[in-house]
Amino acid sequence: MLALFDLDNTLIDRRAALETWARVFVRSRGLPQDAVSTICGQLRARAYPEDFARLGRVLGLGEAPGDLWQEYVDGIAQSSRCFPGVPEGLEALRAEGWTLGVATNGARDIQRAKLHAAGLAPLFHGIGISEETGSRKPAGGHFEAAAELCGAKLSAGGWMVGDGPETDMEGGRAAGLRTAWVAHGRRWNDGLPAPDLVVQGAAEAIKRMRRSV
């Protein structure tokens, strides 16, 4: 059985990692404390190298955007932590013969750095990152590419686990996958078809998926 997982705020706590990095960055530059919220606001939804040209201007920094990006990649990787129970759950799925993949939007270097720093990379048969696959969730091509990287086909079915209603749940459903939404205390958007599972964390999703087979 194939199981694809979103990365940020599904397997790892990106929000906490971003806030930790922002606090360290602000202290290192002697910036005012409210710069932490500015940085998190600028980078909360996504982070690509080009975003750091804008961020540098907003913060009044004279540093090269490429240097800021590399500092971000290194710092976020060091701060990345799995949500409780995630590694153990993934190991259990592998032991039961599941095929595991990552289906994430983002830049190659930061996404791979987070996966390796969190110790998750060896647990996956394939890693689909939008910058590498050339398509972004919720596009069907992204899910297809992620499955192929795992040596699987979407036509055989499987699961998509993620925290994004549109990118992960709608995209996964359209790709023919069953869906498990990591709610983190949120209510489901009633304007969209409900996912197959609503869970509070990826570890809970894994437990319920294992029982569904």
C-alpha positions in Angstrom: 0.0 0.0 0.0 1.3 3.5 -0.9 1.3 6.3 1.6 2.4 9.8 0.6 3.1 12.4 3.3 3.3 16.1 3.2 6.4 17.4 5.1 5.9 20.8 6.7 3.5 20.9 9.7 2.6 17.2 9.0 5.8 15.3 9.7 7.9 18.1 11.1 6.9 21.2 13.1 7.9 23.9 10.6 6.1 26.7 12.5 8.2 26.0 15.6 11.4 25.7 13.5 10.7 29.0 11.8 10.1 30.9 15.0 13.2 29.4 16.6 15.3 30.4 13.7 13.8 33.9 13.5 14.6 34.6 17.2 18.2 33.5 16.7 18.5 35.5 13.5 17.1 38.7 15.1 19.5 38.4 18.0 22.5 37.8 15.7 21.7 41.0 13.8 20.7 43.2 16.8 17.3 43.8 15.3 14.3 44.9 17.3 12.3 42.1 18.8 9.2 42.8 16.6 11.4 41.7 13.6 10.6 38.1 14.7 7.0 38.5 13.8 8.0 40.3 10.5 10.2 37.4 9.5 7.6 34.8 10.4 4.9 36.7 8.5 7.1 36.9 5.4 8.1 33.3 5.4 5.1 31.5 7.1 3.5 30.3 3.9 6.6 29.4 1.9 10.4 30.2 1.6 12.4 30.3 -1.6 15.8 31.9 -2.3 14.1 34.9 -4.0 12.1 35.7 -0.9 15.3 36.7 0.9 15.9 39.7 -1.4 12.5 41.1 -0.2 13.2 40.1 3.4 16.5 41.8 3.3 15.0 45.0 2.1 12.2 44.9 4.7 14.7 44.4 7.5 17.2 46.9 6.1 20.0 44.4 5.7 22.8 44.8 3.2 23.6 41.1 3.0 23.4 39.1 -0.2 20.1 37.2 -0.6 22.0 34.0 -1.3 23.9 34.2 1.9 20.6 34.9 3.9 19.0 31.9 2.2 21.9 29.6 3.1 21.8 30.8 6.7 18.1 30.0 6.7 18.5 26.5 5.2 21.2 25.6 7.8 19.3 27.1 10.7 15.9 25.6 9.9 17.4 22.2 9.4 19.1 22.4 12.8 15.7 23.4 14.4 13.5 20.9 12.6 11.9 18.3 14.8 9.4 15.5 14.1 6.1 15.6 15.7 5.8 12.9 18.4 5.4 9.4 17.2 6.2 10.1 13.6 9.5 8.1 13.1 8.1 5.1 15.0 4.9 5.2 13.0 6.8 5.3 9.7 9.0 2.5 10.8 6.0 0.4 11.6 4.4 1.0 8.2 7.7 0.0 6.5 7.9 -3.1 8.6 4.4 -4.0 7.4 5.3 -3.6 3.8 3.9 -0.2 3.0 5.5 2.0 0.3 6.3 5.4 1.8 6.8 8.7 -0.1 7.0 12.4 0.6 4.9 14.7 -1.6 5.9 18.3 -0.7 6.0 21.7 -2.3 9.1 23.7 -1.8 12.7 24.2 -2.7 15.0 21.2 -3.1 17.8 22.2 -0.7 15.6 23.2 2.2 13.2 20.3 2.0 16.0 17.7 1.8 17.9 19.4 4.6 14.9 19.2 6.9 14.3 15.5 6.0 17.9 14.6 6.7 18.3 16.7 9.9 15.1 15.2 11.3 16.3 11.6 10.5 13.4 10.9 8.2 15.0 10.6 4.8 16.0 6.9 5.1 12.4 5.9 6.0 11.0 6.9 2.6 11.2 4.9 -0.7 10.8 8.2 -2.7 10.9 11.9 -2.1 8.8 14.2 -4.4 9.7 17.9 -4.1 7.9 20.4 -6.3 11.1 22.1 -7.4 12.4 18.7 -8.6 9.2 17.3 -10.0 8.3 20.5 -11.9 4.7 20.5 -10.5 3.2 21.7 -7.3 0.4 20.3 -5.2 -2.5 20.2 -5.8 -1.6 19.4 -9.4 -2.1 15.7 -10.2 1.3 15.5 -11.8 3.0 16.1 -8.5 1.3 13.1 -6.9 2.0 11.0 -9.9 5.7 11.9 -9.8 5.9 11.2 -6.1 4.4 7.8 -6.5 6.7 7.0 -9.4 9.7 7.9 -7.3 8.5 5.3 -4.8 8.2 2.7 -7.6 4.4 2.8 -7.3 1.5 3.9 -9.4 -1.5 6.0 -8.3 -3.8 3.6 -10.1 -3.1 1.1 -7.4 -4.5 3.4 -4.8 -3.1 4.5 -1.5 -3.2 7.4 1.0 -2.2 11.1 1.2 -1.5 12.5 4.6 -1.2 16.3 5.1 -2.4 19.5 6.7 -3.4 21.4 3.6 -7.1 21.2 2.7 -6.6 22.3 -0.9 -3.0 21.2 -1.6 -3.1 17.8 0.2 -6.7 16.8 0.6 -8.2 18.1 -2.6 -5.1 17.3 -4.5 -4.8 13.8 -3.1 -8.5 13.0 -3.6 -8.4 14.1 -7.2 -5.3 11.9 -7.7 -7.4 8.9 -6.6 -5.9 8.6 -3.1 -7.7 8.2 0.3 -7.0 11.3 2.4 -6.0 11.9 6.1 -6.1 15.5 7.2 -3.8 16.6 10.0 -6.1 19.2 11.6 -3.9 20.6 14.5 -7.1 21.6 16.3 -8.7 23.3 13.2 -12.2 22.7 11.9 -12.6 21.2 8.4 -13.5 23.7 5.6 -17.2 22.9 4.9 -16.8 24.2 1.4 -14.7 21.2 0.4 -15.5 17.5 0.3 -14.5 15.9 3.7 -11.3 13.8 3.9 -11.5 10.2 4.7 -9.9 10.8 8.1 -9.6 13.8 10.3 -6.7 13.4 12.8 -4.8 15.7 15.1 -1.4 14.5 14.1 0.4 12.3 11.6 1.1 9.6 14.2 -2.7 9.2 14.7 -3.2 9.1 11.0 -0.7 6.3 10.7 -2.4 4.2 13.4 -5.8 4.6 11.8 -4.4 3.8 8.3 -2.8 0.6 9.6 -6.1 -0.5 11.0 -7.9 0.2 7.7 -6.0 -2.4 5.7 
